[in-house]
């Protein structure tokens, strides 16, 4: 009884997630994350301060 009680919310969440993913148009989280990282890198490269020249 203890394992069912402790895992009940996990099981309900998994079942609801599977139902929602099958019946609704849910965006791909991995694709969104990779796009966000790519855009962040572009913004960082564009707005980064220029490097100071090395003085010998």
Buried (B, 14 or more C-beta within 10 A) or exposed (E): EEEEEEEEEEEEEEEEEEEEEEEEEEEEEEEEEEEEEEEEEEEEEEEEEEEEEEEE
